[in-house]
Amino acid sequence: MSITTIPDIVVGRLPIYLRALNFLAAEGREITSSQELGDRLGISSAQIRKDLSHFGEFGKQGTGYDIAFLREQLQRILQIDQIWDVALVGAGDLGHALAHYGGFAGRGFRIVAVFDNDPAKIGQNLANLVIQDNQSLGSVVLAQGIRVALIATPASGAQSVADILVNSGVKAILNYAPITLTVPHGVRVQYIDPVVHLQRMTFYL
């Protein structure tokens, strides 16, 4: 099945399955089932089996899934059986938190460059990296072949940053700025805005 025919919502659930498998492996488990995964994740076992079937057959009837094998396959499918270099734009409070976040290491991503436009921050060290001027963003990203970026700037500067990143070869952007970006076809953008999620939840209170 081609990438274009796989629903994005299915792709979005694969990292959740992988995270659950990582927890099971850490518990010393070797075998699991779609029912157990479903119980842990609040997703029906039928949905899990259907999602995985888009990519092949990974389990055996009556036996379940070999956890190590399924982890390896999901890492391959998500292309995180390699390390992706990441550029971080924005060295404010959020940028500091992202630079120091330990969850990227060992899960396929490594922040290799940090940028900001504040002269007081440029040249300072952040998580063993020297904060570079936004003016050099395009040339550094292009020279290092970086294809993944995090935007942690104010909303007012996010679009111009995105334009530079895209023009320099970035194909995947995780945007923390509270603004919807305009990017060309073929560039993936994911958004993380805590306020939007809080507003969604308060509807139900």
C-alpha positions as CSV (number, residue, x, y, z in Angstrom):
1,M,0.0,0.0,0.0
2,S,1.4,3.4,-0.9
3,I,1.9,6.2,1.6
4,T,-0.7,8.4,0.0
5,T,-3.5,5.7,0.6
6,I,-2.8,5.3,4.3
7,P,-5.0,7.6,6.4
8,D,-3.0,10.1,8.4
9,I,-5.0,9.2,11.5
10,V,-3.6,5.7,11.2
11,V,0.0,7.0,11.0
12,G,-0.7,9.2,14.0
13,R,-1.5,6.1,16.1
14,L,1.7,4.2,15.2
15,P,3.9,6.2,17.6
16,I,1.3,5.5,20.4
17,Y,1.6,1.8,19.7
18,L,5.4,2.0,19.7
19,R,5.4,3.8,23.0
20,A,3.2,1.1,24.6
21,L,5.5,-1.6,23.2
22,N,8.5,0.3,24.7
23,F,6.8,0.2,28.1
24,L,6.0,-3.5,27.8
25,A,9.6,-4.2,26.8
26,A,10.9,-2.3,29.8
27,E,8.7,-4.6,31.9
28,G,10.5,-7.6,30.5
29,R,7.7,-8.7,28.4
30,E,8.2,-10.6,25.1
31,I,4.7,-11.2,23.8
32,T,1.6,-9.0,23.7
33,S,-1.8,-9.0,22.0
34,S,-4.0,-6.5,20.3
35,Q,-6.4,-6.9,23.2
36,E,-3.7,-6.0,25.8
37,L,-2.5,-3.0,23.7
38,G,-6.1,-1.9,23.3
39,D,-6.8,-2.1,27.0
40,R,-3.7,0.0,27.8
41,L,-4.4,2.6,25.2
42,G,-8.2,2.8,25.2
43,I,-8.3,1.7,21.6
44,S,-10.3,-1.3,20.3
45,S,-8.2,-4.4,19.5
46,A,-10.0,-4.5,16.1
47,Q,-8.8,-1.0,15.3
48,I,-5.2,-1.9,16.3
49,R,-5.2,-5.0,14.0
50,K,-6.7,-2.9,11.2
51,D,-4.1,-0.2,11.6
52,L,-1.2,-2.6,11.5
53,S,-2.7,-4.5,8.6
54,H,-2.0,-1.5,6.4
55,F,1.7,-2.4,6.7
56,G,1.8,-6.2,6.7
57,E,1.1,-9.1,9.0
58,F,3.0,-8.9,12.3
59,G,1.2,-11.3,14.6
60,K,0.0,-14.8,14.7
61,Q,-3.5,-16.0,15.6
62,G,-3.5,-17.3,19.1
63,T,0.1,-16.2,19.8
64,G,0.0,-12.5,19.5
65,Y,2.8,-10.1,18.7
66,D,6.5,-10.5,19.3
67,I,7.2,-7.2,21.1
68,A,10.8,-6.8,19.9
69,F,9.9,-7.6,16.3
70,L,6.9,-5.3,16.2
71,R,8.9,-2.5,17.8
72,E,11.6,-2.9,15.1
73,Q,8.9,-2.9,12.3
74,L,7.2,0.2,13.6
75,Q,10.5,2.0,13.9
76,R,11.3,1.1,10.3
77,I,7.8,2.2,9.1
78,L,8.1,5.5,10.9
79,Q,11.7,5.8,9.7
80,I,13.1,6.2,13.2
81,D,15.5,3.3,12.8
82,Q,17.9,6.1,12.1
83,I,18.7,9.4,13.9
84,W,17.2,12.6,12.5
85,D,19.1,15.8,13.0
86,V,16.8,18.6,14.1
87,A,17.1,22.4,14.1
88,L,15.4,24.3,17.0
89,V,14.4,27.9,16.2
90,G,13.6,30.0,19.3
91,A,15.7,30.0,22.5
92,G,13.2,31.4,24.9
93,D,11.7,29.5,27.8
94,L,10.1,27.0,25.6
95,G,13.2,26.6,23.5
96,H,15.2,26.0,26.6
97,A,12.8,23.3,27.7
98,L,12.9,21.6,24.3
99,A,16.7,21.7,24.1
100,H,17.0,20.1,27.5
101,Y,14.2,17.6,26.9
102,G,15.7,14.1,27.2
103,G,12.8,12.4,25.4
104,F,14.3,13.0,21.9
105,A,17.5,10.9,22.6
106,G,17.1,7.3,21.8
107,R,13.8,7.8,20.0
108,G,15.1,8.9,16.6
109,F,15.9,12.6,17.0
110,R,18.8,14.8,18.0
111,I,18.8,18.6,18.2
112,V,22.0,19.7,16.5
113,A,21.5,23.5,16.1
114,V,19.7,26.2,17.9
115,F,18.8,29.7,16.6
116,D,17.4,32.9,17.9
117,N,17.2,36.6,16.8
118,D,17.9,38.1,20.3
119,P,21.5,39.5,20.3
120,A,21.6,38.8,24.1
121,K,21.1,35.1,23.5
122,I,23.3,34.6,20.4
123,G,26.6,33.1,21.3
124,Q,25.3,31.7,24.6
125,N,25.4,27.9,25.3
126,L,22.2,26.0,25.4
127,A,22.3,22.2,26.1
128,N,25.9,22.0,24.8
129,L,25.0,24.0,21.7
130,V,25.9,27.6,20.8
131,I,22.9,29.6,20.0
132,Q,23.3,30.9,16.4
133,D,21.8,34.0,14.8
134,N,18.6,33.5,12.8
135,Q,20.5,35.2,9.9
136,S,22.5,32.0,9.5
137,L,19.5,29.7,9.7
138,G,19.1,28.9,6.1
139,S,22.8,28.4,5.3
140,V,23.4,26.2,8.4
141,V,20.3,24.0,7.7
142,L,21.3,23.6,4.1
143,A,24.9,22.9,4.8
144,Q,24.1,20.2,7.5
145,G,21.3,18.6,5.4
146,I,18.7,19.1,8.2
147,R,15.2,18.0,7.2
148,V,13.4,18.3,10.5
149,A,12.8,21.5,12.6
150,L,11.1,22.7,15.7
151,I,9.7,26.3,15.7
152,A,9.4,27.8,19.2
153,T,9.2,31.4,18.3
154,P,6.5,34.0,18.9
155,A,3.6,33.8,16.4
156,S,4.8,37.0,14.7
157,G,8.0,35.4,13.5
158,A,7.0,31.8,12.8
159,Q,5.9,32.1,9.2
160,S,9.1,33.8,8.1
161,V,11.1,31.2,9.9
162,A,9.1,28.4,8.3
163,D,9.7,30.0,4.9
164,I,13.5,29.9,5.4
165,L,13.4,26.4,6.7
166,V,11.4,25.1,3.7
167,N,13.6,27.0,1.2
168,S,16.6,25.3,2.9
169,G,15.3,21.8,2.5
170,V,13.3,21.1,5.7
171,K,10.4,18.7,5.0
172,A,9.0,18.3,8.6
173,I,8.2,21.0,11.0
174,L,6.8,20.7,14.6
175,N,5.3,24.1,15.3
176,Y,4.8,25.4,18.9
177,A,4.0,28.9,17.8
178,P,0.2,29.7,18.1
179,I,-0.3,30.3,14.4
180,T,-1.2,28.1,11.3
181,L,1.7,28.1,8.9
182,T,1.5,28.2,5.1
183,V,3.9,25.7,3.5
184,P,4.2,24.1,0.1
185,H,2.8,20.6,-0.7
186,G,5.1,17.9,0.5
187,V,6.1,19.7,3.7
188,R,4.5,18.2,6.8
189,V,3.6,20.5,9.7
190,Q,2.3,19.3,13.1
191,Y,1.1,21.8,15.7
192,I,1.4,21.8,19.5
193,D,-0.6,24.6,21.1
194,P,-1.5,23.8,24.8
195,V,-4.1,26.5,24.9
196,V,-6.0,24.9,22.0
197,H,-6.1,21.6,23.8
198,L,-7.2,23.3,27.1
199,Q,-10.0,25.1,25.2
200,R,-11.1,21.8,23.7
201,M,-11.3,20.2,27.1
202,T,-13.1,23.0,28.9
203,F,-16.0,22.5,26.5
204,Y,-16.7,19.3,28.4
205,L,-16.4,20.8,31.9
